Amino acid sequence: MQVLKEYLGFSATALNLRERRNNIIGSNIANAATPGYKARDINFEQILKAKEGDGNLVNSSQRHIAFSGAATSDRLQFRQSMNPSVDGNTVELSVEQMEFSENSLRYVSSLNFLNSRITGLLSAIRGE
């Protein structure tokens, strides 16, 4: 079972992160007219590296302070606004729509890649 988890793990993790990012960006779009709302996002690449093991800090000397956590976190970050608004809302609809469409395309690509891996496994099980 561990082998199957390793075989599909990266693709499944990427798919989950893409879904989470779509929800966050969708929330930004929904709150585009809410006064004081701050646009949020996650850093997909850093979180994926941290989940796959590349995000941990390594001590090169015994004198370094030990750190056992990942170098990044899954916490939401605030997006910097290019054009500040009077009501304090930092959502820029054109930026959010572009980010949403790009992330949606990458979500579909991740889903297709995961589907092809599962299809390959099924073909191997059937002996085709």
Backbone atoms as SQL, in Angstrom:
CREATE TABLE atoms (id INTEGER PRIMARY KEY, chain TEXT, resi INTEGER, resn TEXT, atom TEXT, x REAL, y REAL, z REAL);
INSERT INTO atoms VALUES
  (1, 'A', 1, 'MET', 'N', 0.814, -1.188, 0.000),
  (2, 'A', 1, 'MET', 'CA', 0.000, 0.000, 0.000),
  (3, 'A', 1, 'MET', 'C', 0.865, 1.263, 0.000),
  (4, 'A', 2, 'GLN', 'N', 2.019, 1.206, 0.677),
  (5, 'A', 2, 'GLN', 'CA', 2.919, 2.355, 0.728),
  (6, 'A', 2, 'GLN', 'C', 3.442, 2.699, -0.665),
  (7, 'A', 3, 'VAL', 'N', 3.688, 1.663, -1.489),
  (8, 'A', 3, 'VAL', 'CA', 4.189, 1.891, -2.846),
  (9, 'A', 3, 'VAL', 'C', 3.148, 2.650, -3.668),
  (10, 'A', 4, 'LEU', 'N', 1.896, 2.273, -3.519),
  (11, 'A', 4, 'LEU', 'CA', 0.817, 2.958, -4.226),
  (12, 'A', 4, 'LEU', 'C', 0.699, 4.405, -3.761),
  (13, 'A', 5, 'LYS', 'N', 0.850, 4.618, -2.457),
  (14, 'A', 5, 'LYS', 'CA', 0.786, 5.969, -1.911),
  (15, 'A', 5, 'LYS', 'C', 1.923, 6.830, -2.464),
  (16, 'A', 6, 'GLU', 'N', 3.118, 6.263, -2.569),
  (17, 'A', 6, 'GLU', 'CA', 4.247, 6.996, -3.126),
  (18, 'A', 6, 'GLU', 'C', 4.052, 7.265, -4.617),
  (19, 'A', 7, 'TYR', 'N', 3.459, 6.306, -5.333),
  (20, 'A', 7, 'TYR', 'CA', 3.252, 6.439, -6.775),
  (21, 'A', 7, 'TYR', 'C', 2.260, 7.548, -7.103),
  (22, 'A', 8, 'LEU', 'N', 1.213, 7.672, -6.303),
  (23, 'A', 8, 'LEU', 'CA', 0.165, 8.657, -6.562),
  (24, 'A', 8, 'LEU', 'C', 0.254, 9.884, -5.659),
  (25, 'A', 9, 'GLY', 'N', 1.106, 9.847, -4.656),
  (26, 'A', 9, 'GLY', 'CA', 1.149, 10.879, -3.624),
  (27, 'A', 9, 'GLY', 'C', 1.384, 12.281, -4.123),
  (28, 'A', 10, 'PHE', 'N', 2.398, 12.482, -4.941),
  (29, 'A', 10, 'PHE', 'CA', 2.720, 13.829, -5.412),
  (30, 'A', 10, 'PHE', 'C', 1.570, 14.419, -6.212),
  (31, 'A', 11, 'SER', 'N', 1.007, 13.635, -7.123),
  (32, 'A', 11, 'SER', 'CA', -0.096, 14.121, -7.957),
  (33, 'A', 11, 'SER', 'C', -1.332, 14.444, -7.119),
  (34, 'A', 12, 'ALA', 'N', -1.616, 13.602, -6.147),
  (35, 'A', 12, 'ALA', 'CA', -2.781, 13.833, -5.289),
  (36, 'A', 12, 'ALA', 'C', -2.579, 15.068, -4.414),
  (37, 'A', 13, 'THR', 'N', -1.371, 15.261, -3.913),
  (38, 'A', 13, 'THR', 'CA', -1.075, 16.438, -3.097),
  (39, 'A', 13, 'THR', 'C', -1.221, 17.710, -3.925),
  (40, 'A', 14, 'ALA', 'N', -0.673, 17.687, -5.145),
  (41, 'A', 14, 'ALA', 'CA', -0.777, 18.848, -6.033),
  (42, 'A', 14, 'ALA', 'C', -2.242, 19.161, -6.346),
  (43, 'A', 15, 'LEU', 'N', -3.033, 18.124, -6.589),
  (44, 'A', 15, 'LEU', 'CA', -4.447, 18.314, -6.895),
  (45, 'A', 15, 'LEU', 'C', -5.182, 18.944, -5.705),
  (46, 'A', 16, 'ASN', 'N', -4.901, 18.479, -4.498),
  (47, 'A', 16, 'ASN', 'CA', -5.534, 19.054, -3.304),
  (48, 'A', 16, 'ASN', 'C', -5.151, 20.512, -3.107),
  (49, 'A', 17, 'LEU', 'N', -3.874, 20.834, -3.328),
  (50, 'A', 17, 'LEU', 'CA', -3.439, 22.228, -3.184),
  (51, 'A', 17, 'LEU', 'C', -4.070, 23.119, -4.240),
  (52, 'A', 18, 'ARG', 'N', -4.201, 22.634, -5.465),
  (53, 'A', 18, 'ARG', 'CA', -4.856, 23.411, -6.527),
  (54, 'A', 18, 'ARG', 'C', -6.313, 23.682, -6.166),
  (55, 'A', 19, 'GLU', 'N', -6.996, 22.675, -5.620),
  (56, 'A', 19, 'GLU', 'CA', -8.392, 22.866, -5.215),
  (57, 'A', 19, 'GLU', 'C', -8.489, 23.912, -4.104),
  (58, 'A', 20, 'ARG', 'N', -7.591, 23.827, -3.138),
  (59, 'A', 20, 'ARG', 'CA', -7.595, 24.796, -2.039),
  (60, 'A', 20, 'ARG', 'C', -7.358, 26.207, -2.563),
  (61, 'A', 21, 'ARG', 'N', -6.419, 26.345, -3.499),
  (62, 'A', 21, 'ARG', 'CA', -6.114, 27.667, -4.053),
  (63, 'A', 21, 'ARG', 'C', -7.303, 28.209, -4.847),
  (64, 'A', 22, 'ASN', 'N', -7.993, 27.346, -5.601),
  (65, 'A', 22, 'ASN', 'CA', -9.193, 27.784, -6.331),
  (66, 'A', 22, 'ASN', 'C', -10.244, 28.321, -5.369),
  (67, 'A', 23, 'ASN', 'N', -10.424, 27.656, -4.237),
  (68, 'A', 23, 'ASN', 'CA', -11.406, 28.117, -3.243),
  (69, 'A', 23, 'ASN', 'C', -11.025, 29.473, -2.671),
  (70, 'A', 24, 'ILE', 'N', -9.736, 29.668, -2.407),
  (71, 'A', 24, 'ILE', 'CA', -9.273, 30.942, -1.853),
  (72, 'A', 24, 'ILE', 'C', -9.469, 32.070, -2.861),
  (73, 'A', 25, 'ILE', 'N', -9.076, 31.832, -4.104),
  (74, 'A', 25, 'ILE', 'CA', -9.211, 32.867, -5.132),
  (75, 'A', 25, 'ILE', 'C', -10.686, 33.147, -5.404),
  (76, 'A', 26, 'GLY', 'N', -11.513, 32.105, -5.396),
  (77, 'A', 26, 'GLY', 'CA', -12.950, 32.290, -5.562),
  (78, 'A', 26, 'GLY', 'C', -13.534, 33.148, -4.451),
  (79, 'A', 27, 'SER', 'N', -13.041, 32.970, -3.242),
  (80, 'A', 27, 'SER', 'CA', -13.472, 33.799, -2.118),
  (81, 'A', 27, 'SER', 'C', -13.055, 35.250, -2.325),
  (82, 'A', 28, 'ASN', 'N', -11.855, 35.456, -2.874),
  (83, 'A', 28, 'ASN', 'CA', -11.415, 36.823, -3.178),
  (84, 'A', 28, 'ASN', 'C', -12.354, 37.477, -4.192),
  (85, 'A', 29, 'ILE', 'N', -12.717, 36.745, -5.229),
  (86, 'A', 29, 'ILE', 'CA', -13.605, 37.281, -6.267),
  (87, 'A', 29, 'ILE', 'C', -14.983, 37.601, -5.682),
  (88, 'A', 30, 'ALA', 'N', -15.468, 36.719, -4.824),
  (89, 'A', 30, 'ALA', 'CA', -16.785, 36.928, -4.222),
  (90, 'A', 30, 'ALA', 'C', -16.809, 38.158, -3.315),
  (91, 'A', 31, 'ASN', 'N', -15.654, 38.518, -2.754),
  (92, 'A', 31, 'ASN', 'CA', -15.576, 39.658, -1.839),
  (93, 'A', 31, 'ASN', 'C', -14.961, 40.895, -2.482),
  (94, 'A', 32, 'ALA', 'N', -15.020, 40.977, -3.792),
  (95, 'A', 32, 'ALA', 'CA', -14.407, 42.105, -4.503),
  (96, 'A', 32, 'ALA', 'C', -15.039, 43.442, -4.128),
  (97, 'A', 33, 'ALA', 'N', -16.289, 43.443, -3.713),
  (98, 'A', 33, 'ALA', 'CA', -16.970, 44.694, -3.362),
  (99, 'A', 33, 'ALA', 'C', -17.105, 44.891, -1.855),
  (100, 'A', 34, 'THR', 'N', -16.491, 44.031, -1.058),
  (101, 'A', 34, 'THR', 'CA', -16.586, 44.135, 0.395),
  (102, 'A', 34, 'THR', 'C', -15.555, 45.130, 0.919),
  (103, 'A', 35, 'PRO', 'N', -16.005, 46.199, 1.547),
  (104, 'A', 35, 'PRO', 'CA', -15.044, 47.191, 2.070),
  (105, 'A', 35, 'PRO', 'C', -14.101, 46.569, 3.109),
  (106, 'A', 36, 'GLY', 'N', -12.821, 46.864, 2.977),
  (107, 'A', 36, 'GLY', 'CA', -11.831, 46.390, 3.935),
  (108, 'A', 36, 'GLY', 'C', -11.355, 44.970, 3.735),
  (109, 'A', 37, 'TYR', 'N', -11.902, 44.257, 2.755),
  (110, 'A', 37, 'TYR', 'CA', -11.488, 42.862, 2.532),
  (111, 'A', 37, 'TYR', 'C', -10.079, 42.842, 1.945),
  (112, 'A', 38, 'LYS', 'N', -9.252, 41.956, 2.465),
  (113, 'A', 38, 'LYS', 'CA', -7.881, 41.811, 1.992),
  (114, 'A', 38, 'LYS', 'C', -7.765, 40.537, 1.156),
  (115, 'A', 39, 'ALA', 'N', -7.276, 40.678, -0.083),
  (116, 'A', 39, 'ALA', 'CA', -7.099, 39.527, -0.968),
  (117, 'A', 39, 'ALA', 'C', -6.068, 38.581, -0.376),
  (118, 'A', 40, 'ARG', 'N', -6.361, 37.279, -0.431),
  (119, 'A', 40, 'ARG', 'CA', -5.486, 36.268, 0.143),
  (120, 'A', 40, 'ARG', 'C', -5.077, 35.262, -0.927),
  (121, 'A', 41, 'ASP', 'N', -4.008, 34.554, -0.646),
  (122, 'A', 41, 'ASP', 'CA', -3.529, 33.510, -1.556),
  (123, 'A', 41, 'ASP', 'C', -2.547, 32.633, -0.790),
  (124, 'A', 42, 'ILE', 'N', -2.160, 31.528, -1.398),
  (125, 'A', 42, 'ILE', 'CA', -1.120, 30.664, -0.854),
  (126, 'A', 42, 'ILE', 'C', -0.006, 30.570, -1.881),
  (127, 'A', 43, 'ASN', 'N', 1.191, 30.255, -1.418),
  (128, 'A', 43, 'ASN', 'CA', 2.311, 30.051, -2.322),
  (129, 'A', 43, 'ASN', 'C', 2.360, 28.561, -2.650),
  (130, 'A', 44, 'PHE', 'N', 1.789, 28.198, -3.790),
  (131, 'A', 44, 'PHE', 'CA', 1.626, 26.804, -4.174),
  (132, 'A', 44, 'PHE', 'C', 2.960, 26.064, -4.204),
  (133, 'A', 45, 'GLU', 'N', 3.963, 26.641, -4.841),
  (134, 'A', 45, 'GLU', 'CA', 5.241, 25.958, -5.016),
  (135, 'A', 45, 'GLU', 'C', 5.931, 25.685, -3.677),
  (136, 'A', 46, 'GLN', 'N', 5.941, 26.675, -2.793),
  (137, 'A', 46, 'GLN', 'CA', 6.591, 26.488, -1.494),
  (138, 'A', 46, 'GLN', 'C', 5.871, 25.444, -0.651),
  (139, 'A', 47, 'ILE', 'N', 4.557, 25.461, -0.652),
  (140, 'A', 47, 'ILE', 'CA', 3.800, 24.492, 0.139),
  (141, 'A', 47, 'ILE', 'C', 4.001, 23.089, -0.411),
  (142, 'A', 48, 'LEU', 'N', 4.009, 22.941, -1.728),
  (143, 'A', 48, 'LEU', 'CA', 4.207, 21.623, -2.327),
  (144, 'A', 48, 'LEU', 'C', 5.594, 21.087, -1.998),
  (145, 'A', 49, 'LYS', 'N', 6.610, 21.930, -2.067),
  (146, 'A', 49, 'LYS', 'CA', 7.965, 21.496, -1.696),
  (147, 'A', 49, 'LYS', 'C', 8.022, 21.075, -0.239),
  (148, 'A', 50, 'ALA', 'N', 7.351, 21.835, 0.630),
  (149, 'A', 50, 'ALA', 'CA', 7.358, 21.510, 2.052),
  (150, 'A', 50, 'ALA', 'C', 6.656, 20.185, 2.318),
  (151, 'A', 51, 'LYS', 'N', 5.556, 19.926, 1.629),
  (152, 'A', 51, 'LYS', 'CA', 4.817, 18.682, 1.821),
  (153, 'A', 51, 'LYS', 'C', 5.571, 17.481, 1.276),
  (154, 'A', 52, 'GLU', 'N', 6.400, 17.695, 0.264),
  (155, 'A', 52, 'GLU', 'CA', 7.153, 16.606, -0.340),
  (156, 'A', 52, 'GLU', 'C', 8.528, 16.416, 0.284),
  (157, 'A', 53, 'GLY', 'N', 8.880, 17.232, 1.286),
  (158, 'A', 53, 'GLY', 'CA', 10.114, 17.006, 2.011),
  (159, 'A', 53, 'GLY', 'C', 11.253, 17.949, 1.670),
  (160, 'A', 54, 'ASP', 'N', 11.134, 18.790, 0.662),
  (161, 'A', 54, 'ASP', 'CA', 12.209, 19.698, 0.318),
  (162, 'A', 54, 'ASP', 'C', 12.177, 20.974, 1.135),
  (163, 'A', 55, 'GLY', 'N', 11.164, 21.168, 1.942),
  (164, 'A', 55, 'GLY', 'CA', 11.016, 22.418, 2.655),
  (165, 'A', 55, 'GLY', 'C', 11.644, 22.447, 4.035),
  (166, 'A', 56, 'ASN', 'N', 12.252, 21.341, 4.460),
  (167, 'A', 56, 'ASN', 'CA', 12.836, 21.314, 5.795),
  (168, 'A', 56, 'ASN', 'C', 14.221, 21.936, 5.790),
  (169, 'A', 57, 'LEU', 'N', 14.509, 22.662, 6.854),
  (170, 'A', 57, 'LEU', 'CA', 15.824, 23.268, 6.998),
  (171, 'A', 57, 'LEU', 'C', 16.825, 22.217, 7.463),
  (172, 'A', 58, 'VAL', 'N', 18.053, 22.363, 7.006),
  (173, 'A', 58, 'VAL', 'CA', 19.108, 21.439, 7.378),
  (174, 'A', 58, 'VAL', 'C', 20.171, 22.225, 8.132),
  (175, 'A', 59, 'ASN', 'N', 20.589, 21.708, 9.268),
  (176, 'A', 59, 'ASN', 'CA', 21.655, 22.338, 10.040),
  (177, 'A', 59, 'ASN', 'C', 22.993, 21.844, 9.514),
  (178, 'A', 60, 'SER', 'N', 23.851, 22.777, 9.115),
  (179, 'A', 60, 'SER', 'CA', 25.169, 22.404, 8.619),
  (180, 'A', 60, 'SER', 'C', 26.227, 22.492, 9.709),
  (181, 'A', 61, 'SER', 'N', 25.834, 22.950, 10.877),
  (182, 'A', 61, 'SER', 'CA', 26.749, 23.065, 12.004),
  (183, 'A', 61, 'SER', 'C', 25.988, 22.763, 13.286),
  (184, 'A', 62, 'GLN', 'N', 26.698, 22.213, 14.257),
  (185, 'A', 62, 'GLN', 'CA', 26.050, 21.910, 15.537),
  (186, 'A', 62, 'GLN', 'C', 25.722, 23.176, 16.308),
  (187, 'A', 63, 'ARG', 'N', 26.318, 24.284, 15.933),
  (188, 'A', 63, 'ARG', 'CA', 26.064, 25.550, 16.607),
  (189, 'A', 63, 'ARG', 'C', 24.775, 26.209, 16.114),
  (190, 'A', 64, 'HIS', 'N', 24.193, 25.705, 15.036),
  (191, 'A', 64, 'HIS', 'CA', 22.944, 26.259, 14.528),
  (192, 'A', 64, 'HIS', 'C', 21.785, 25.877, 15.445),
  (193, 'A', 65, 'ILE', 'N', 20.795, 26.727, 15.483),
  (194, 'A', 65, 'ILE', 'CA', 19.595, 26.444, 16.260),
  (195, 'A', 65, 'ILE', 'C', 18.762, 25.424, 15.501),
  (196, 'A', 66, 'ALA', 'N', 18.340, 24.368, 16.193),
  (197, 'A', 66, 'ALA', 'CA', 17.557, 23.302, 15.563),
  (198, 'A', 66, 'ALA', 'C', 16.161, 23.797, 15.228),
  (199, 'A', 67, 'PHE', 'N', 15.673, 23.370, 14.084),
  (200, 'A', 67, 'PHE', 'CA', 14.319, 23.711, 13.640),
  (201, 'A', 67, 'PHE', 'C', 13.725, 22.464, 13.029),
  (202, 'A', 68, 'SER', 'N', 12.648, 21.955, 13.616),
  (203, 'A', 68, 'SER', 'CA', 12.086, 20.695, 13.152),
  (204, 'A', 68, 'SER', 'C', 10.920, 20.869, 12.195),
  (205, 'A', 69, 'GLY', 'N', 10.384, 22.070, 12.059),
  (206, 'A', 69, 'GLY', 'CA', 9.231, 22.295, 11.196),
  (207, 'A', 69, 'GLY', 'C', 9.638, 22.572, 9.766),
  (208, 'A', 70, 'ALA', 'N', 8.656, 22.713, 8.898),
  (209, 'A', 70, 'ALA', 'CA', 8.923, 23.042, 7.506),
  (210, 'A', 70, 'ALA', 'C', 9.308, 24.510, 7.393),
  (211, 'A', 71, 'ALA', 'N', 10.045, 24.831, 6.342),
  (212, 'A', 71, 'ALA', 'CA', 10.494, 26.203, 6.143),
  (213, 'A', 71, 'ALA', 'C', 9.348, 27.126, 5.765),
  (214, 'A', 72, 'THR', 'N', 8.255, 26.585, 5.303),
  (215, 'A', 72, 'THR', 'CA', 7.081, 27.384, 4.949),
  (216, 'A', 72, 'THR', 'C', 5.873, 26.801, 5.657),
  (217, 'A', 73, 'SER', 'N', 4.791, 27.526, 5.628),
  (218, 'A', 73, 'SER', 'CA', 3.573, 27.039, 6.254),
  (219, 'A', 73, 'SER', 'C', 2.428, 27.104, 5.251),
  (220, 'A', 74, 'ASP', 'N', 1.349, 26.447, 5.632),
  (221, 'A', 74, 'ASP', 'CA', 0.156, 26.436, 4.787),
  (222, 'A', 74, 'ASP', 'C', -0.709, 27.666, 5.016),
  (223, 'A', 75, 'ARG', 'N', -0.250, 28.578, 5.845),
  (224, 'A', 75, 'ARG', 'CA', -1.070, 29.738, 6.171),
  (225, 'A', 75, 'ARG', 'C', -1.294, 30.630, 4.966),
  (226, 'A', 76, 'LEU', 'N', -2.433, 31.292, 4.992),
  (227, 'A', 76, 'LEU', 'CA', -2.764, 32.230, 3.932),
  (228, 'A', 76, 'LEU', 'C', -1.873, 33.458, 4.017),
  (229, 'A', 77, 'GLN', 'N', -1.559, 33.985, 2.864),
  (230, 'A', 77, 'GLN', 'CA', -0.793, 35.217, 2.798),
  (231, 'A', 77, 'GLN', 'C', -1.681, 36.273, 2.161),
  (232, 'A', 78, 'PHE', 'N', -1.418, 37.524, 2.466),
  (233, 'A', 78, 'PHE', 'CA', -2.172, 38.604, 1.853),
  (234, 'A', 78, 'PHE', 'C', -1.490, 39.029, 0.566),
  (235, 'A', 79, 'ARG', 'N', -2.287, 39.250, -0.454),
  (236, 'A', 79, 'ARG', 'CA', -1.763, 39.677, -1.745),
  (237, 'A', 79, 'ARG', 'C', -1.612, 41.191, -1.748),
  (238, 'A', 80, 'GLN', 'N', -0.507, 41.665, -2.273),
  (239, 'A', 80, 'GLN', 'CA', -0.266, 43.104, -2.373),
  (240, 'A', 80, 'GLN', 'C', -1.073, 43.681, -3.530),
  (241, 'A', 81, 'SER', 'N', -1.732, 44.776, -3.269),
  (242, 'A', 81, 'SER', 'CA', -2.561, 45.429, -4.274),
  (243, 'A', 81, 'SER', 'C', -1.715, 46.372, -5.130),
  (244, 'A', 82, 'MET', 'N', -1.927, 46.341, -6.441),
  (245, 'A', 82, 'MET', 'CA', -1.223, 47.246, -7.346),
  (246, 'A', 82, 'MET', 'C', -1.864, 48.636, -7.319),
  (247, 'A', 83, 'ASN', 'N', -3.185, 48.667, -7.181),
  (248, 'A', 83, 'ASN', 'CA', -3.948, 49.924, -7.146),
  (249, 'A', 83, 'ASN', 'C', -4.775, 49.963, -5.869),
  (250, 'A', 84, 'PRO', 'N', -4.298, 50.632, -4.841),
  (251, 'A', 84, 'PRO', 'CA', -5.061, 50.668, -3.585),
  (252, 'A', 84, 'PRO', 'C', -6.413, 51.361, -3.770),
  (253, 'A', 85, 'SER', 'N', -7.408, 50.850, -3.057),
  (254, 'A', 85, 'SER', 'CA', -8.739, 51.446, -3.150),
  (255, 'A', 85, 'SER', 'C', -9.025, 52.291, -1.916),
  (256, 'A', 86, 'VAL', 'N', -10.013, 53.153, -2.032),
  (257, 'A', 86, 'VAL', 'CA', -10.374, 54.063, -0.951),
  (258, 'A', 86, 'VAL', 'C', -10.969, 53.310, 0.232),
  (259, 'A', 87, 'ASP', 'N', -11.728, 52.227, -0.045),
  (260, 'A', 87, 'ASP', 'CA', -12.406, 51.507, 1.035),
  (261, 'A', 87, 'ASP', 'C', -11.538, 50.440, 1.700),
  (262, 'A', 88, 'GLY', 'N', -10.263, 50.314, 1.288),
  (263, 'A', 88, 'GLY', 'CA', -9.353, 49.366, 1.918),
  (264, 'A', 88, 'GLY', 'C', -9.404, 47.965, 1.349),
  (265, 'A', 89, 'ASN', 'N', -10.223, 47.741, 0.340),
  (266, 'A', 89, 'ASN', 'CA', -10.312, 46.436, -0.306),
  (267, 'A', 89, 'ASN', 'C', -9.108, 46.271, -1.237),
  (268, 'A', 90, 'THR', 'N', -8.386, 45.144, -1.117),
  (269, 'A', 90, 'THR', 'CA', -7.196, 44.920, -1.951),
  (270, 'A', 90, 'THR', 'C', -7.444, 43.952, -3.103),
  (271, 'A', 91, 'VAL', 'N', -8.694, 43.562, -3.315),
  (272, 'A', 91, 'VAL', 'CA', -9.010, 42.637, -4.410),
  (273, 'A', 91, 'VAL', 'C', -9.012, 43.394, -5.723),
  (274, 'A', 92, 'GLU', 'N', -8.198, 42.928, -6.656),
  (275, 'A', 92, 'GLU', 'CA', -8.212, 43.461, -8.017),
  (276, 'A', 92, 'GLU', 'C', -8.821, 42.378, -8.893),
  (277, 'A', 93, 'LEU', 'N', -10.018, 42.634, -9.376),
  (278, 'A', 93, 'LEU', 'CA', -10.789, 41.613, -10.068),
  (279, 'A', 93, 'LEU', 'C', -10.053, 41.029, -11.260),
  (280, 'A', 94, 'SER', 'N', -9.371, 41.850, -12.042),
  (281, 'A', 94, 'SER', 'CA', -8.662, 41.324, -13.211),
  (282, 'A', 94, 'SER', 'C', -7.537, 40.378, -12.808),
  (283, 'A', 95, 'VAL', 'N', -6.824, 40.695, -11.742),
  (284, 'A', 95, 'VAL', 'CA', -5.741, 39.823, -11.261),
  (285, 'A', 95, 'VAL', 'C', -6.318, 38.516, -10.733),
  (286, 'A', 96, 'GLU', 'N', -7.389, 38.609, -9.964),
  (287, 'A', 96, 'GLU', 'CA', -8.010, 37.405, -9.398),
  (288, 'A', 96, 'GLU', 'C', -8.567, 36.500, -10.488),
  (289, 'A', 97, 'GLN', 'N', -9.196, 37.078, -11.499),
  (290, 'A', 97, 'GLN', 'CA', -9.735, 36.271, -12.591),
  (291, 'A', 97, 'GLN', 'C', -8.623, 35.567, -13.359),
  (292, 'A', 98, 'MET', 'N', -7.510, 36.273, -13.584),
  (293, 'A', 98, 'MET', 'CA', -6.379, 35.663, -14.276),
  (294, 'A', 98, 'MET', 'C', -5.780, 34.526, -13.445),
  (295, 'A', 99, 'GLU', 'N', -5.592, 34.759, -12.150),
  (296, 'A', 99, 'GLU', 'CA', -5.048, 33.726, -11.265),
  (297, 'A', 99, 'GLU', 'C', -5.991, 32.526, -11.188),
  (298, 'A', 100, 'PHE', 'N', -7.299, 32.796, -11.134),
  (299, 'A', 100, 'PHE', 'CA', -8.280, 31.715, -11.056),
  (300, 'A', 100, 'PHE', 'C', -8.263, 30.871, -12.324),
  (301, 'A', 101, 'SER', 'N', -8.232, 31.525, -13.489),
  (302, 'A', 101, 'SER', 'CA', -8.239, 30.754, -14.738),
  (303, 'A', 101, 'SER', 'C', -6.947, 29.958, -14.908),
  (304, 'A', 102, 'GLU', 'N', -5.810, 30.540, -14.527),
  (305, 'A', 102, 'GLU', 'CA', -4.543, 29.813, -14.625),
  (306, 'A', 102, 'GLU', 'C', -4.532, 28.617, -13.672),
  (307, 'A', 103, 'ASN', 'N', -4.981, 28.837, -12.442),
  (308, 'A', 103, 'ASN', 'CA', -5.000, 27.747, -11.472),
  (309, 'A', 103, 'ASN', 'C', -5.996, 26.659, -11.880),
  (310, 'A', 104, 'SER', 'N', -7.128, 27.049, -12.465),
  (311, 'A', 104, 'SER', 'CA', -8.106, 26.065, -12.928),
  (312, 'A', 104, 'SER', 'C', -7.530, 25.200, -14.041),
  (313, 'A', 105, 'LEU', 'N', -6.809, 25.828, -14.951),
  (314, 'A', 105, 'LEU', 'CA', -6.161, 25.078, -16.029),
  (315, 'A', 105, 'LEU', 'C', -5.137, 24.099, -15.467),
  (316, 'A', 106, 'ARG', 'N', -4.371, 24.539, -14.500),
  (317, 'A', 106, 'ARG', 'CA', -3.382, 23.662, -13.874),
  (318, 'A', 106, 'ARG', 'C', -4.056, 22.561, -13.054),
  (319, 'A', 107, 'TYR', 'N', -5.211, 22.850, -12.478),
  (320, 'A', 107, 'TYR', 'CA', -5.979, 21.833, -11.759),
  (321, 'A', 107, 'TYR', 'C', -6.406, 20.725, -12.713),
  (322, 'A', 108, 'VAL', 'N', -6.932, 21.108, -13.870),
  (323, 'A', 108, 'VAL', 'CA', -7.362, 20.121, -14.863),
  (324, 'A', 108, 'VAL', 'C', -6.165, 19.304, -15.351),
  (325, 'A', 109, 'SER', 'N', -5.023, 19.965, -15.544),
  (326, 'A', 109, 'SER', 'CA', -3.818, 19.251, -15.962),
  (327, 'A', 109, 'SER', 'C', -3.377, 18.253, -14.897),
  (328, 'A', 110, 'SER', 'N', -3.420, 18.655, -13.638),
  (329, 'A', 110, 'SER', 'CA', -3.063, 17.747, -12.543),
  (330, 'A', 110, 'SER', 'C', -4.024, 16.574, -12.474),
  (331, 'A', 111, 'LEU', 'N', -5.298, 16.852, -12.687),
  (332, 'A', 111, 'LEU', 'CA', -6.307, 15.796, -12.679),
  (333, 'A', 111, 'LEU', 'C', -6.081, 14.815, -13.821),
  (334, 'A', 112, 'ASN', 'N', -5.779, 15.326, -15.013),
  (335, 'A', 112, 'ASN', 'CA', -5.494, 14.448, -16.150),
  (336, 'A', 112, 'ASN', 'C', -4.248, 13.603, -15.914),
  (337, 'A', 113, 'PHE', 'N', -3.217, 14.197, -15.308),
  (338, 'A', 113, 'PHE', 'CA', -1.994, 13.452, -15.023),
  (339, 'A', 113, 'PHE', 'C', -2.260, 12.342, -14.016),
  (340, 'A', 114, 'LEU', 'N', -3.014, 12.656, -12.959),
  (341, 'A', 114, 'LEU', 'CA', -3.364, 11.648, -11.962),
  (342, 'A', 114, 'LEU', 'C', -4.208, 10.538, -12.590),
  (343, 'A', 115, 'ASN', 'N', -5.133, 10.912, -13.457),
  (344, 'A', 115, 'ASN', 'CA', -5.968, 9.933, -14.149),
  (345, 'A', 115, 'ASN', 'C', -5.120, 9.008, -15.024),
  (346, 'A', 116, 'SER', 'N', -4.130, 9.555, -15.712),
  (347, 'A', 116, 'SER', 'CA', -3.280, 8.717, -16.567),
  (348, 'A', 116, 'SER', 'C', -2.426, 7.763, -15.723),
  (349, 'A', 117, 'ARG', 'N', -2.010, 8.188, -14.553),
  (350, 'A', 117, 'ARG', 'CA', -1.241, 7.301, -13.668),
  (351, 'A', 117, 'ARG', 'C', -2.117, 6.149, -13.175),
  (352, 'A', 118, 'ILE', 'N', -3.367, 6.455, -12.829),
  (353, 'A', 118, 'ILE', 'CA', -4.294, 5.413, -12.373),
  (354, 'A', 118, 'ILE', 'C', -4.612, 4.459, -13.522),
  (355, 'A', 119, 'THR', 'N', -4.807, 4.996, -14.723),
  (356, 'A', 119, 'THR', 'CA', -5.068, 4.156, -15.892),
  (357, 'A', 119, 'THR', 'C', -3.888, 3.233, -16.167),
  (358, 'A', 120, 'GLY', 'N', -2.672, 3.748, -16.016),
  (359, 'A', 120, 'GLY', 'CA', -1.483, 2.921, -16.185),
  (360, 'A', 120, 'GLY', 'C', -1.417, 1.801, -15.171),
  (361, 'A', 121, 'LEU', 'N', -1.794, 2.086, -13.924),
  (362, 'A', 121, 'LEU', 'CA', -1.832, 1.049, -12.897),
  (363, 'A', 121, 'LEU', 'C', -2.864, -0.025, -13.230),
  (364, 'A', 122, 'LEU', 'N', -4.041, 0.399, -13.683),
  (365, 'A', 122, 'LEU', 'CA', -5.074, -0.558, -14.040),
  (366, 'A', 122, 'LEU', 'C', -4.645, -1.444, -15.205),
  (367, 'A', 123, 'SER', 'N', -3.949, -0.859, -16.179),
  (368, 'A', 123, 'SER', 'CA', -3.436, -1.646, -17.302),
  (369, 'A', 123, 'SER', 'C', -2.398, -2.675, -16.827),
  (370, 'A', 124, 'ALA', 'N', -1.556, -2.286, -15.900),
  (371, 'A', 124, 'ALA', 'CA', -0.559, -3.208, -15.358),
  (372, 'A', 124, 'ALA', 'C', -1.220, -4.332, -14.569),
  (373, 'A', 125, 'ILE', 'N', -2.267, -4.010, -13.829),
  (374, 'A', 125, 'ILE', 'CA', -2.969, -5.042, -13.049),
  (375, 'A', 125, 'ILE', 'C', -3.650, -6.038, -13.976),
  (376, 'A', 126, 'ARG', 'N', -4.242, -5.552, -15.054),
  (377, 'A', 126, 'ARG', 'CA', -4.924, -6.418, -16.014),
  (378, 'A', 126, 'ARG', 'C', -3.939, -7.190, -16.896),
  (379, 'A', 127, 'GLY', 'N', -2.701, -6.735, -16.941),
  (380, 'A', 127, 'GLY', 'CA', -1.703, -7.398, -17.786),
  (381, 'A', 127, 'GLY', 'C', -1.779, -6.983, -19.242),
  (382, 'A', 128, 'GLU', 'N', -2.234, -5.798, -19.512),
  (383, 'A', 128, 'GLU', 'CA', -2.383, -5.318, -20.885),
  (384, 'A', 128, 'GLU', 'C', -1.109, -4.709, -21.396);
